[in-house]
C-alpha cells in the first residue's frame, strides 16, 4: 500500500513504518534520531545490531531495502527505532 505520511517514532521501541511489502523507501528525519532495520514480513527486530542510524535533517530517496539490511534476503518491511521520540516523513510505493 503506497503512503506518504508523517510518523511519530516512539523512544526505545521498534515501529513498523511500511504497512505492506515494499522494495524501496524514501524518508526524511524531521526531528530526533532513528535506527532502521528491514525484515521479511512483520517480524519485529529483536536487537539493534546492524541497524543504520539517521539523525535530524537526514534521509534517503528511493533507497532499496537491501541497503539497510544487506544480509536479509527478501526484506520487504521497514522498522524504525527512536533513540528519542522522533518525527519522520515516510514515502513508499
C-alpha positions as CSV (number, residue, x, y, z in Angstrom):
1,X,0.0,0.0,0.0
2,X,1.6,3.3,-1.1
3,X,2.0,6.0,1.6
4,X,3.3,9.5,2.1
5,X,2.9,10.3,5.7
6,X,4.5,11.8,8.8
7,X,5.0,9.4,11.7
8,X,6.0,9.7,15.3
9,X,8.6,7.1,16.2
10,X,8.5,6.2,19.9
11,X,11.6,6.3,22.1
12,X,13.3,2.9,22.6
13,X,10.8,0.9,20.7
14,X,10.6,-0.5,17.1
15,X,7.8,0.9,14.9
16,X,6.7,-0.8,11.6
17,X,6.7,2.1,9.1
18,X,5.6,0.2,6.0
19,X,2.0,-1.1,6.0
20,X,2.7,-3.6,3.2
21,X,5.5,-5.2,1.3
22,X,7.9,-2.7,-0.3
23,X,11.3,-2.9,-2.1
24,X,12.4,0.8,-1.6
25,X,11.9,3.6,0.8
26,X,12.2,7.4,0.9
27,X,12.2,9.2,4.2
28,X,13.3,12.4,6.0
29,X,14.0,12.7,9.7
30,X,12.3,15.9,10.9
31,X,13.4,15.7,14.5
32,X,15.2,13.2,16.8
33,X,17.2,10.3,15.6
34,X,16.2,6.7,14.5
35,X,17.8,3.4,13.7
36,X,16.5,1.5,10.7
37,X,16.3,-2.3,10.1
38,X,14.4,-4.3,7.5
39,X,12.8,-7.7,7.9
40,X,10.9,-10.3,5.9
41,X,7.3,-9.9,6.9
42,X,6.1,-8.3,10.1
43,X,8.9,-9.8,12.3
44,X,9.9,-7.0,14.7
45,X,13.7,-6.8,15.1
46,X,15.0,-8.2,18.4
47,X,18.1,-6.1,18.7
48,X,19.9,-3.1,17.3
49,X,22.8,-4.9,15.7
50,X,23.5,-3.8,12.1
51,X,20.8,-1.0,12.2
52,X,21.6,2.2,10.2
53,X,21.4,5.4,12.2
54,X,19.9,8.7,10.9
55,X,19.7,12.0,12.7
56,X,17.6,15.1,12.2
57,X,17.6,16.6,8.7
58,X,18.9,13.4,7.2
59,X,17.2,10.9,5.0
60,X,17.2,8.9,1.8
61,X,15.4,9.0,-1.5
62,X,14.2,5.8,-3.2
63,X,16.7,3.5,-1.5
64,X,16.5,-0.3,-1.9
65,X,15.8,-2.1,1.3
66,X,19.0,-4.2,0.8
67,X,21.0,-1.0,1.6
68,X,19.6,-1.0,5.1
69,X,19.8,-4.8,5.8
70,X,22.2,-6.3,3.2
71,X,22.1,-9.7,5.0
72,X,18.3,-10.1,5.0
73,X,17.4,-11.8,1.7
74,X,13.9,-10.8,0.6
75,X,13.5,-7.9,3.1
76,X,10.1,-6.3,2.5
77,X,9.2,-4.4,5.7
78,X,10.9,-1.4,7.4
79,X,11.2,-0.8,11.1
80,X,12.4,2.4,12.8
81,X,13.6,2.6,16.4
82,X,13.6,6.0,18.1
83,X,16.7,6.9,20.1
84,X,14.4,9.7,21.3
85,X,10.8,10.4,20.3
86,X,11.3,11.3,16.6
87,X,9.2,12.7,13.7
88,X,9.8,11.2,10.3
89,X,8.2,11.7,6.8
90,X,8.0,8.3,5.1
91,X,7.1,7.6,1.5
92,X,6.9,4.3,-0.4
93,X,5.1,2.8,-3.3
